[in-house]
Amino acid sequence: MKIYTKFGDSGETALYGGTRLGKDDPRIEAIGSVDELNAYIGYAQTFVEDADLSELMARVQNHLFDVGADLATPTTHPKAAGFRIPADFTIEMETAIDTLSAELPPLTNFILPGGCPAGAILHIARVVCRRSERCVVCLAREAEVNPEILRSLNRLSDLLFVLARTVNFRAQTSEPIWESQAHS
């Protein structure tokens, strides 16, 4: 099977079922942003040595593929129900947030993105996740979107923040603290 099809050469791409949309369509923007998020998580994972965190990140990556499939399947498609993500993974992320947060020192200051390489990349993933969420909000204004996608992305940004703090903590790398320059 060839990797290129030439079908996208005119600036359009296809959803599951064949519906064609411009590559600048809000649905394609949301799908692309989720894909970018997945890539950053994969990149961060290459720096993570803890098996528990690596396994969690792999589950997140698989979940994001499910989110992409959900977004790429029109509600009118006969098999649409089979592509809708359920609330299960959002609940799993909440449990992971609570578990990881329990091992971290409490936040007493705002922190800046950074720390060890994995922590810094996870902070990038967090802001890409927030953008993905904004893209889905934009899409939901004009098309039907599974509301669980928004809940899932919102919770994932929280999980990515806690993951960044966790990898920094386990690497014994201090988190950069925000020091306002406005009041100097």
TORKOL-4160 file (C-alpha; in steps of 0.2 Angstrom, whole numbers, padded with zeros to 4 digits, m for minus):
184
<pt num="1" X="0000" Y="0000" Z="0000"/>
<pt num="2" X="0007" Y="0017" Z="m0005"/>
<pt num="3" X="0008" Y="0030" Z="0009"/>
<pt num="4" X="0003" Y="0044" Z="m0003"/>
<pt num="5" X="m0014" Y="0045" Z="m0012"/>
<pt num="6" X="m0013" Y="0062" Z="m0020"/>
<pt num="7" X="m0032" Y="0065" Z="m0015"/>
<pt num="8" X="m0026" Y="0079" Z="m0003"/>
<pt num="9" X="m0017" Y="0089" Z="m0017"/>
<pt num="10" X="m0031" Y="0101" Z="m0019"/>
<pt num="11" X="m0032" Y="0106" Z="m0001"/>
<pt num="12" X="m0046" Y="0094" Z="0004"/>
<pt num="13" X="m0046" Y="0078" Z="0015"/>
<pt num="14" X="m0058" Y="0065" Z="0019"/>
<pt num="15" X="m0067" Y="0060" Z="0035"/>
<pt num="16" X="m0072" Y="0042" Z="0039"/>
<pt num="17" X="m0085" Y="0037" Z="0026"/>
<pt num="18" X="m0078" Y="0048" Z="0013"/>
<pt num="19" X="m0085" Y="0066" Z="0016"/>
<pt num="20" X="m0072" Y="0078" Z="0010"/>
<pt num="21" X="m0068" Y="0094" Z="0019"/>
<pt num="22" X="m0055" Y="0108" Z="0016"/>
<pt num="23" X="m0039" Y="0105" Z="0026"/>
<pt num="24" X="m0043" Y="0122" Z="0035"/>
<pt num="25" X="m0060" Y="0116" Z="0041"/>
<pt num="26" X="m0063" Y="0117" Z="0060"/>
<pt num="27" X="m0065" Y="0099" Z="0061"/>
<pt num="28" X="m0048" Y="0095" Z="0052"/>
<pt num="29" X="m0040" Y="0109" Z="0063"/>
<pt num="30" X="m0046" Y="0100" Z="0079"/>
<pt num="31" X="m0041" Y="0083" Z="0072"/>
<pt num="32" X="m0024" Y="0090" Z="0068"/>
<pt num="33" X="m0021" Y="0098" Z="0084"/>
<pt num="34" X="m0025" Y="0082" Z="0093"/>
<pt num="35" X="m0013" Y="0073" Z="0082"/>
<pt num="36" X="0001" Y="0086" Z="0086"/>
<pt num="37" X="m0003" Y="0083" Z="0105"/>
<pt num="38" X="m0001" Y="0065" Z="0103"/>
<pt num="39" X="0016" Y="0067" Z="0094"/>
<pt num="40" X="0022" Y="0078" Z="0109"/>
<pt num="41" X="0017" Y="0065" Z="0121"/>
<pt num="42" X="0026" Y="0052" Z="0111"/>
<pt num="43" X="0042" Y="0064" Z="0111"/>
<pt num="44" X="0041" Y="0067" Z="0130"/>
<pt num="45" X="0039" Y="0048" Z="0133"/>
<pt num="46" X="0056" Y="0045" Z="0125"/>
<pt num="47" X="0064" Y="0054" Z="0140"/>
<pt num="48" X="0053" Y="0045" Z="0153"/>
<pt num="49" X="0062" Y="0031" Z="0162"/>
<pt num="50" X="0048" Y="0027" Z="0175"/>
<pt num="51" X="0038" Y="0012" Z="0169"/>
<pt num="52" X="0022" Y="0018" Z="0177"/>
<pt num="53" X="0022" Y="0035" Z="0169"/>
<pt num="54" X="0027" Y="0027" Z="0152"/>
<pt num="55" X="0013" Y="0015" Z="0152"/>
<pt num="56" X="0001" Y="0029" Z="0157"/>
<pt num="57" X="0007" Y="0040" Z="0143"/>
<pt num="58" X="0005" Y="0025" Z="0131"/>
<pt num="59" X="m0013" Y="0024" Z="0136"/>
<pt num="60" X="m0015" Y="0042" Z="0134"/>
<pt num="61" X="m0008" Y="0041" Z="0116"/>
<pt num="62" X="m0020" Y="0027" Z="0112"/>
<pt num="63" X="m0035" Y="0037" Z="0119"/>
<pt num="64" X="m0030" Y="0052" Z="0108"/>
<pt num="65" X="m0031" Y="0041" Z="0093"/>
<pt num="66" X="m0049" Y="0036" Z="0099"/>
<pt num="67" X="m0052" Y="0055" Z="0100"/>
<pt num="68" X="m0046" Y="0058" Z="0083"/>
<pt num="69" X="m0057" Y="0044" Z="0076"/>
<pt num="70" X="m0072" Y="0051" Z="0085"/>
<pt num="71" X="m0069" Y="0068" Z="0078"/>
<pt num="72" X="m0066" Y="0061" Z="0060"/>
<pt num="73" X="m0083" Y="0051" Z="0060"/>
<pt num="74" X="m0098" Y="0061" Z="0056"/>
<pt num="75" X="m0113" Y="0058" Z="0067"/>
<pt num="76" X="m0123" Y="0053" Z="0052"/>
<pt num="77" X="m0111" Y="0038" Z="0048"/>
<pt num="78" X="m0120" Y="0021" Z="0051"/>
<pt num="79" X="m0105" Y="0016" Z="0062"/>
<pt num="80" X="m0104" Y="0032" Z="0072"/>
<pt num="81" X="m0109" Y="0025" Z="0089"/>
<pt num="82" X="m0094" Y="0013" Z="0088"/>
<pt num="83" X="m0082" Y="0028" Z="0087"/>
<pt num="84" X="m0088" Y="0038" Z="0101"/>
<pt num="85" X="m0077" Y="0039" Z="0116"/>
<pt num="86" X="m0085" Y="0035" Z="0133"/>
<pt num="87" X="m0081" Y="0043" Z="0150"/>
<pt num="88" X="m0070" Y="0028" Z="0156"/>
<pt num="89" X="m0054" Y="0036" Z="0151"/>
<pt num="90" X="m0058" Y="0053" Z="0159"/>
<pt num="91" X="m0061" Y="0044" Z="0175"/>
<pt num="92" X="m0045" Y="0034" Z="0173"/>
<pt num="93" X="m0036" Y="0051" Z="0171"/>
<pt num="94" X="m0044" Y="0058" Z="0187"/>
<pt num="95" X="m0038" Y="0043" Z="0196"/>
<pt num="96" X="m0020" Y="0045" Z="0189"/>
<pt num="97" X="m0020" Y="0064" Z="0193"/>
<pt num="98" X="m0025" Y="0060" Z="0211"/>
<pt num="99" X="m0012" Y="0046" Z="0213"/>
<pt num="100" X="0002" Y="0056" Z="0206"/>
<pt num="101" X="m0002" Y="0072" Z="0215"/>
<pt num="102" X="m0001" Y="0063" Z="0232"/>
<pt num="103" X="0018" Y="0060" Z="0229"/>
<pt num="104" X="0021" Y="0079" Z="0225"/>
<pt num="105" X="0025" Y="0093" Z="0236"/>
<pt num="106" X="0010" Y="0105" Z="0237"/>
<pt num="107" X="0011" Y="0120" Z="0225"/>
<pt num="108" X="0015" Y="0136" Z="0234"/>
<pt num="109" X="0019" Y="0146" Z="0219"/>
<pt num="110" X="0015" Y="0147" Z="0201"/>
<pt num="111" X="0028" Y="0137" Z="0191"/>
<pt num="112" X="0035" Y="0141" Z="0174"/>
<pt num="113" X="0036" Y="0127" Z="0160"/>
<pt num="114" X="0052" Y="0119" Z="0161"/>
<pt num="115" X="0063" Y="0107" Z="0172"/>
<pt num="116" X="0070" Y="0091" Z="0165"/>
<pt num="117" X="0068" Y="0087" Z="0146"/>
<pt num="118" X="0052" Y="0076" Z="0149"/>
<pt num="119" X="0045" Y="0089" Z="0160"/>
<pt num="120" X="0047" Y="0103" Z="0148"/>
<pt num="121" X="0040" Y="0093" Z="0134"/>
<pt num="122" X="0025" Y="0088" Z="0144"/>
<pt num="123" X="0022" Y="0107" Z="0147"/>
<pt num="124" X="0022" Y="0109" Z="0128"/>
<pt num="125" X="0010" Y="0095" Z="0127"/>
<pt num="126" X="m0001" Y="0103" Z="0140"/>
<pt num="127" X="m0003" Y="0119" Z="0130"/>
<pt num="128" X="m0006" Y="0110" Z="0114"/>
<pt num="129" X="m0019" Y="0100" Z="0123"/>
<pt num="130" X="m0027" Y="0117" Z="0128"/>
<pt num="131" X="m0027" Y="0123" Z="0110"/>
<pt num="132" X="m0035" Y="0106" Z="0105"/>
<pt num="133" X="m0048" Y="0109" Z="0117"/>
<pt num="134" X="m0051" Y="0127" Z="0110"/>
<pt num="135" X="m0052" Y="0119" Z="0093"/>
<pt num="136" X="m0065" Y="0107" Z="0098"/>
<pt num="137" X="m0075" Y="0121" Z="0106"/>
<pt num="138" X="m0075" Y="0131" Z="0090"/>
<pt num="139" X="m0080" Y="0115" Z="0080"/>
<pt num="140" X="m0094" Y="0112" Z="0093"/>
<pt num="141" X="m0102" Y="0129" Z="0089"/>
<pt num="142" X="m0105" Y="0123" Z="0071"/>
<pt num="143" X="m0106" Y="0104" Z="0072"/>
<pt num="144" X="m0111" Y="0090" Z="0083"/>
<pt num="145" X="m0097" Y="0084" Z="0094"/>
<pt num="146" X="m0096" Y="0071" Z="0107"/>
<pt num="147" X="m0096" Y="0081" Z="0123"/>
<pt num="148" X="m0085" Y="0068" Z="0131"/>
<pt num="149" X="m0071" Y="0074" Z="0120"/>
<pt num="150" X="m0071" Y="0091" Z="0128"/>
<pt num="151" X="m0071" Y="0083" Z="0146"/>
<pt num="152" X="m0057" Y="0072" Z="0141"/>
<pt num="153" X="m0046" Y="0085" Z="0134"/>
<pt num="154" X="m0049" Y="0097" Z="0149"/>
<pt num="155" X="m0044" Y="0083" Z="0161"/>
<pt num="156" X="m0029" Y="0078" Z="0150"/>
<pt num="157" X="m0022" Y="0095" Z="0151"/>
<pt num="158" X="m0023" Y="0093" Z="0170"/>
<pt num="159" X="m0015" Y="0076" Z="0169"/>
<pt num="160" X="m0001" Y="0083" Z="0158"/>
<pt num="161" X="0003" Y="0097" Z="0171"/>
<pt num="162" X="0004" Y="0084" Z="0185"/>
<pt num="163" X="0014" Y="0072" Z="0174"/>
<pt num="164" X="0026" Y="0087" Z="0170"/>
<pt num="165" X="0028" Y="0090" Z="0189"/>
<pt num="166" X="0030" Y="0071" Z="0193"/>
<pt num="167" X="0044" Y="0068" Z="0180"/>
<pt num="168" X="0053" Y="0084" Z="0187"/>
<pt num="169" X="0050" Y="0078" Z="0205"/>
<pt num="170" X="0057" Y="0061" Z="0201"/>
<pt num="171" X="0072" Y="0067" Z="0192"/>
<pt num="172" X="0075" Y="0079" Z="0207"/>
<pt num="173" X="0074" Y="0094" Z="0195"/>
<pt num="174" X="0067" Y="0109" Z="0203"/>
<pt num="175" X="0053" Y="0118" Z="0194"/>
<pt num="176" X="0056" Y="0136" Z="0189"/>
<pt num="177" X="0046" Y="0148" Z="0199"/>
<pt num="178" X="0037" Y="0162" Z="0192"/>
<pt num="179" X="0044" Y="0179" Z="0198"/>
<pt num="180" X="0033" Y="0193" Z="0192"/>
<pt num="181" X="0043" Y="0207" Z="0183"/>
<pt num="182" X="0028" Y="0218" Z="0183"/>
<pt num="183" X="0030" Y="0223" Z="0202"/>
<pt num="184" X="0049" Y="0225" Z="0202"/>
